[in-house]
Amino acid sequence: MASDGTSLVADILATKVRCALGEQLDEWASESTLDRMVSAGLLAKIPALVRYPLLKIEEPLDVWLPDDHPSWRGDPEKLAYQAQSRWRDLGTKLATAFVATPKLARRTGGVATGEIRQPLQVTHDVHLLECWRALSAEARDAWEGEDHLRANGWGRRRKVPDALTTIDGQRFAIEFAGAYDADRVREFQDWCLRERLPYVLF
């Protein structure tokens, strides 16, 4: 695959996140490059309603490290308040989302259908790319998105996080809290504790 940004875009959309907006991809590929990928059957453009403008994801809401005591996790009530309050005053926008096609997935070893199966989750899914951006180069390279994890054996009677990645040699669960309530935050924290899996919650 060409090196004009298409390789990274292909990797992002086939292994890391389900979809992305054009404005999120313009760092690596111009509009004309994305359109060429669409014409080649590698990407699909799908209209989607998203909360807008996109949140600036710079720091996680909560991090639980390998050697941390369980009680050091963030308070679910406070985390839920932070997660929900950041959406205040945001509107919605009909935007164009890019998704990988099965043709691209076959080329990259990734997973894709060329469709958006859950339109109401597009806002969540495009923000996962912002979470990915907030991590180190090592963590970005090692990131495996939810669909990729399911295709490789996760999810059989087991929760699947938004992503798994490696930070300083340790496997971490990645979750974007969106507008989770306290119960859902607690559920994620408890699952990571049972799995003995450190996490980064955005």
C-alpha positions as CSV (number, residue, x, y, z in Angstrom):
1,M,0.0,0.0,0.0
2,A,1.3,3.5,-0.8
3,S,3.1,5.5,1.9
4,D,1.2,8.7,1.4
5,G,-0.8,8.3,4.6
6,T,-3.0,5.5,3.3
7,S,-1.1,2.8,5.3
8,L,-1.7,4.5,8.6
9,V,-5.3,5.3,7.8
10,A,-5.8,1.7,6.8
11,D,-4.3,0.4,10.0
12,I,-6.4,2.8,12.1
13,L,-9.7,1.9,10.5
14,A,-9.1,-1.8,10.2
15,T,-7.5,-2.6,13.6
16,K,-7.9,0.3,16.0
17,V,-11.2,2.1,15.7
18,R,-14.5,1.4,13.8
19,C,-14.8,4.8,12.2
20,A,-13.4,8.3,12.0
21,L,-14.3,11.7,10.7
22,G,-12.4,13.2,7.8
23,E,-11.1,16.0,10.0
24,Q,-9.5,13.4,12.3
25,L,-7.7,11.7,9.5
26,D,-6.4,14.9,7.7
27,E,-3.1,14.7,9.6
28,W,-2.2,11.6,7.6
29,A,-4.2,11.8,4.4
30,S,-5.7,14.6,2.4
31,E,-9.3,14.7,1.3
32,S,-8.3,13.6,-2.2
33,T,-6.3,10.7,-0.8
34,L,-9.3,9.5,1.2
35,D,-11.5,9.9,-1.8
36,R,-9.1,7.7,-3.8
37,M,-9.3,5.1,-1.1
38,V,-13.1,5.2,-1.4
39,S,-12.9,4.9,-5.2
40,A,-10.6,1.9,-4.8
41,G,-13.1,0.2,-2.5
42,L,-10.9,0.4,0.5
43,L,-13.0,2.9,2.5
44,A,-16.7,3.7,2.6
45,K,-18.2,7.1,3.4
46,I,-21.3,7.1,5.6
47,P,-23.3,10.0,6.9
48,A,-23.6,10.0,10.7
49,L,-25.0,12.2,13.4
50,V,-22.4,13.0,16.0
51,R,-22.1,15.2,19.0
52,Y,-20.0,18.2,18.0
53,P,-17.5,19.7,18.3
54,L,-15.4,16.6,19.2
55,L,-14.1,16.5,22.8
56,K,-10.4,17.3,23.3
57,I,-9.1,14.2,24.9
58,E,-5.8,15.0,26.5
59,E,-5.7,13.3,29.9
60,P,-7.5,10.2,31.2
61,L,-10.2,10.4,33.8
62,D,-8.7,7.5,35.8
63,V,-5.7,5.2,35.6
64,W,-5.1,2.1,37.6
65,L,-1.6,0.8,37.5
66,P,-0.3,-2.8,37.9
67,D,0.9,-2.3,41.5
68,D,-1.9,-0.1,42.7
69,H,-4.2,-1.1,45.5
70,P,-7.8,-1.6,44.5
71,S,-8.9,1.3,46.7
72,W,-6.7,3.7,44.7
73,R,-9.2,3.6,41.8
74,G,-11.1,6.7,41.1
75,D,-14.5,7.3,42.8
76,P,-17.2,6.1,40.3
77,E,-19.6,8.9,41.3
78,K,-17.0,11.6,40.6
79,L,-15.8,9.9,37.4
80,A,-19.4,9.7,36.1
81,Y,-19.9,13.4,36.8
82,Q,-16.7,14.3,34.9
83,A,-17.7,12.0,32.0
84,Q,-21.3,13.4,31.8
85,S,-20.5,17.1,32.4
86,R,-18.0,17.4,29.5
87,W,-20.9,17.1,27.0
88,R,-22.8,20.1,28.2
89,D,-23.5,22.8,25.6
90,L,-22.4,20.5,22.7
91,G,-24.6,20.3,19.7
92,T,-24.9,17.7,17.0
93,K,-23.7,17.6,13.4
94,L,-24.4,15.5,10.4
95,A,-20.9,14.5,9.4
96,T,-19.2,12.0,7.1
97,A,-17.7,9.0,8.8
98,F,-15.1,6.8,7.1
99,V,-15.1,3.1,7.7
100,A,-12.8,0.3,6.4
101,T,-14.3,-2.2,3.9
102,P,-13.8,-6.0,3.8
103,K,-11.3,-5.4,0.9
104,L,-9.1,-3.2,3.1
105,A,-9.5,-5.7,6.0
106,R,-8.2,-8.5,3.9
107,R,-5.2,-6.5,2.9
108,T,-4.3,-5.4,6.4
109,G,-5.3,-8.5,8.4
110,G,-7.9,-6.3,10.2
111,V,-11.6,-6.5,10.7
112,A,-14.2,-4.4,8.9
113,T,-17.7,-4.7,7.3
114,G,-17.8,-1.4,5.4
115,E,-20.9,-0.4,7.4
116,I,-21.8,1.3,10.7
117,R,-23.8,-1.3,12.6
118,Q,-24.7,0.9,15.5
119,P,-25.3,4.5,14.3
120,L,-26.1,5.7,17.8
121,Q,-22.6,4.8,18.9
122,V,-20.7,6.8,16.3
123,T,-20.0,9.6,18.7
124,H,-18.4,7.1,21.0
125,D,-16.5,5.4,18.3
126,V,-15.0,8.5,16.7
127,H,-13.8,9.6,20.2
128,L,-11.8,6.4,20.6
129,L,-9.5,7.8,17.9
130,E,-9.0,10.9,20.1
131,C,-8.1,8.6,23.0
132,W,-5.6,6.8,20.8
133,R,-4.0,10.1,19.9
134,A,-3.5,10.9,23.6
135,L,-1.3,7.9,24.2
136,S,2.4,7.3,23.5
137,A,3.7,6.0,20.2
138,E,4.3,2.6,21.8
139,A,0.7,2.4,23.1
140,R,-0.7,3.6,19.7
141,D,1.3,0.9,17.9
142,A,0.1,-1.8,20.2
143,W,-3.5,-0.7,20.3
144,E,-6.1,-3.4,19.3
145,G,-9.7,-2.2,19.0
146,E,-12.8,-4.0,20.2
147,D,-13.7,-5.6,16.8
148,H,-10.1,-6.8,16.3
149,L,-10.1,-8.3,19.8
150,R,-13.4,-10.1,19.2
151,A,-12.1,-11.5,15.9
152,N,-9.1,-12.9,17.8
153,G,-10.9,-14.7,20.5
154,W,-12.1,-12.2,23.1
155,G,-15.7,-11.9,24.0
156,R,-16.5,-15.6,24.6
157,R,-18.4,-15.2,28.0
158,R,-16.0,-12.3,28.6
159,K,-16.3,-8.5,28.5
160,V,-14.4,-6.8,25.7
161,P,-12.9,-3.4,26.5
162,D,-12.9,-0.6,23.9
163,A,-9.2,-1.5,23.3
164,L,-6.2,-3.3,24.7
165,T,-2.7,-1.8,24.4
166,T,0.8,-2.1,25.9
167,I,2.3,0.6,28.1
168,D,5.8,0.1,29.5
169,G,5.6,-3.6,28.7
170,Q,2.3,-4.1,30.6
171,R,-1.1,-4.9,29.0
172,F,-3.7,-2.2,29.7
173,A,-7.5,-2.0,29.0
174,I,-8.6,1.2,27.4
175,E,-12.2,2.5,27.8
176,F,-13.9,5.7,26.7
177,A,-16.5,6.5,29.3
178,G,-18.6,8.6,27.1
179,A,-21.4,9.7,29.4
180,Y,-21.3,6.6,31.7
181,D,-23.2,6.6,34.9
182,A,-21.5,5.6,38.2
183,D,-22.7,2.0,37.9
184,R,-21.2,1.5,34.5
185,V,-17.9,3.1,35.6
186,R,-17.9,0.8,38.6
187,E,-18.6,-2.2,36.5
188,F,-15.6,-1.5,34.2
189,Q,-13.3,-1.0,37.2
190,D,-14.5,-4.2,38.9
191,W,-14.0,-6.2,35.7
192,C,-10.5,-4.9,35.4
193,L,-9.8,-5.8,39.0
194,R,-11.1,-9.4,38.5
195,E,-9.1,-9.7,35.3
196,R,-6.0,-8.2,37.1
197,L,-5.9,-5.9,34.1
198,P,-4.6,-2.3,34.6
199,Y,-6.7,0.3,32.8
200,V,-6.8,3.8,31.4
201,L,-10.3,5.3,31.5
202,F,-10.9,8.4,29.3
